[in-house]
Amino acid sequence: MSPFIRAHILVCSGAGCVSSGCHEVYDSLMHALENEGILSEVKVIKTGCIGSCDLGPTVLIYPEGTFYQKVKPEDVREIVEEHIVKGRPVARLFPKQATGEVAENISSLNFFKKQVKVVLRNCGVIDPENIYEYVARDGYEALARVLTDMTPKDVIDTIKQAGLRGRGGAGFPTGLKWEFAQRVRSDEKYVVCNADEGDPGAFMDRSVLEGDPHSIIEAMTIAGYAIGASQGYVYVRAEYPLAVSRLTHAIKQAHEFGVLGENLFGSGFSFDLDIRVGAGAFVCGEETALLASMEGKRGMPRPRPPFPANEGLFRKPTLINNVETYANIAPIILKGPDWFRSIGTEKSPGTKVFALAGKINNTGLVEVPMGTTLREIVYEIGGGIPGGKAFKAAQTGGPSGGCIPESLLDISMEYDTLTKAGAMMGSGGLIIMDEDTCMVDIAKFFLQFTQDESCGKCVPCREGTKVMLDILTRITEGKGEPGDIETLESLGKTIKNTALCGLGQTAPNPVLSSIRYFRDEYEAHIHEKRCPGGVCKDLVRYEIDSEKCRGCSLCAKACPTQAIHPVACEAQVAEAAGGEGGHKPKRRAYEIDNSKCQKCGECMSVCRFDAVSRR
C-alpha cells in the first residue's frame, strides 16, 4: 500500500526561477524531508512557471495553497520543520501585496485573483516532464475524441465556431486558416508551431513549452488530423534551452505512450513531430522567413501570395500557428465553442496572456479575458506603479507595437480597440512606463531594435527605418530641427504601406503612436532643447539650489567625474559678513560644473535635503 501523502510541495522551475536558484531549493527540500524521515509522505514537484516572476523562487504547499516567495536553500529547513511537521506556516516568507497587506494563500494574491487560466491552465501546476500528470488533467482526451468521434471538417467547424483568433499578433481567425490548409489538395502537408518568440520582455510561448509541452503536442496532432498532415515541426529559438529540453522529453514520452506516431488510437491516422532550433533572428518570427530558415536558407521573408496554406514548407501546404494559439485547441474541443465564447468579447473571444514588465510592482505572466481594461491589469493585477509614481504609457505588442497613454487607461484590451488606438495586440508584450519615461527615447529604443533586426531585403524597411532612427537620434541629442516630426510621420506611413513583411510594416508604430499621444515631448526636444522626462543626457542639466544645500559634500563624494565643487553662496557671504570687518562663511554650498557632468544622477540620489534638481 502506498504511504499517506500529507502534502504536495510545488517548486516553480521555469527559466526565471531556475536562474534565481530553484534547483538548489528543490535539493534542500529533498534533503530536509529525508532528515525528518517523511520523504515518502511528501510529494515534491518541479513545475513550470507559475507567473509571478518577481517573487521567485516560489514554493507552494498544498492542500493549504500556502505561497512562499523568494525562498532560499537556508529557508527550507524552517519550512519543513515548522510547516510540514508542525503545521505552522512560516509567515516571514509570505509575499506582500502592493498595498502592504500580507498574502498567505495563493488565492488571496491580487496578482492571481482576476486571472482566468486557459492557456496557462497547467503551468505551475503539473510536472512538465511527467506525462501522467498531463493525462490526469484531461491531457490527450481531446485528441482521443477527435480521432474517434469527429471528422476533420467537424474539428475545423468547432474552431471556427469558437472564434479563436491567432495569438501571434495579427489576430487572423484560426479556424479559417485551418480550413484554407485543409482545402488544398497535396500528397504532403505540414503543421508548424512558431515558437520564435523574439519580442524584448516577452516569454509567454517559452513558459508554455517549459511548463506544459504536451498541450502543444496534442494540439498540433489535432491540427494535423484536421488538415491532412502527417508531420509537424516546432520552430523554437536556441535561447530557450530549457524549453527545447522539456519539449524533446515530452515528444519522446508521447511516442512511448502511443499518442504520437503510427495509427493513433487505432484510427489509422499517423502523425510525427520534430524540433527545429533557430539562431534567434527576430525576422524569423515572420512566417515566410521562418519557413525559409527551416529549409536551411537565410531567414528572409518573401512576397505573399502564395500564402503558406497553399505553398509553404518545401513548397507544400503548411499550417502555421504560434504556441499560445495551439494551447487553446484542446480546451475548445473538450468544452465546446460556446464555453470559449463565454470568455472575452464578441469579436475577441477567449483569454490573452501578457508578459507584464517595466515600471510595475508585480511583473510576470498574466492571463486575462479579452476585453479586460488596461487599468485593471496595471492597478489590480500589477499592483500599480512603484514609488507611487504616475502611469504614463504602456507599450503593447513588443517593439512593433504602439503606446497607450494615461488618457486611454480604460481601453478594452482586445484586437480591434488596440488597433484603432494606434497600438496592436502583438504576441502579448506589455511594458509599463512611469512619469520619468522619455517617450522620444522609448521610440528610438524600439526602432533601434527593429532596424537592427531588419533582414535588409526591402528598401522601405532597410533604408526607411535607418533614416527615421537618424532623425530620432538627432532629436535626443538636442540637434532636432523644425519639420522633423512631419518627416517622421511621412516616412512612417510610407514604410507601413510599402514594406515587404510584418516587421517592416509595423516598425514605425512606436514612433507614430508616441507622436500621436506625446507630440508635446517631441516639440520640447526640438524647440526648447529640453527632455521633459530627464532621460536624454544631452538635454539634461543638474543644478544645486544653494539655499537648500547644507554643504554635507555627499554629492561631491558620489560624483564619478569630480564635477561638483564647493562655492560660497551670496546668502552665506552676507550672513558671515554681518560682523565688523566681515568673516569667512561658516559653511559652503556646492555647485555642478555641467561641462564635466556625465548626467548619471548620483548627486540627486544621495542628496538628503532635496537640493539637487534635474532640468
FENLINKA-V869301 format. One line per field, one symbol per residue. phi: phi as a letter, one per 30 degrees, with the letter a starting at -180 (. if undefined). A space follows every 10 residues. Layout:
phi: ???
This chain:
phi: .dddcdaccc cdbdeddddc jddddedddd ddddddibed cbccbdcddd jdddcddcbc bcddidccch dcedddeddd dddddcicec ddcddcdddj dccdcddcde ececdbccdc ecdiccddcb ddddddcidi dddddddcbb dededddddd ddidceddkd idedddddde ddddcadabb cbcdcddcde icaddedddd cadddddddd ddddddcicc bbbccbdddc dddddddedd ddddddcicb kdhdhididb abbbcbccdj dedddddddd dddddicddb dbdbdddedc bcdhicebcb bcedddddde ddddcjdded ddcicdcbdj cbcccdbjdb dcckdbcbde jeddddddcc cdiiceiidd dcabcciidc dbccdedcec dddbeddddd djcadhdkdb ccbcdddcdd ddddeddedd dddddidcde ddcddddddd ddddddcicd bejddddddd dedddedbdd bddddcedee ddddddcbed ddddddcchb cedicdedcc bcbcdddddc ididdddddd chdcbdaddd dddddddddd iibdedbbdb bcdddcdcid iddddcdcch ccbcb
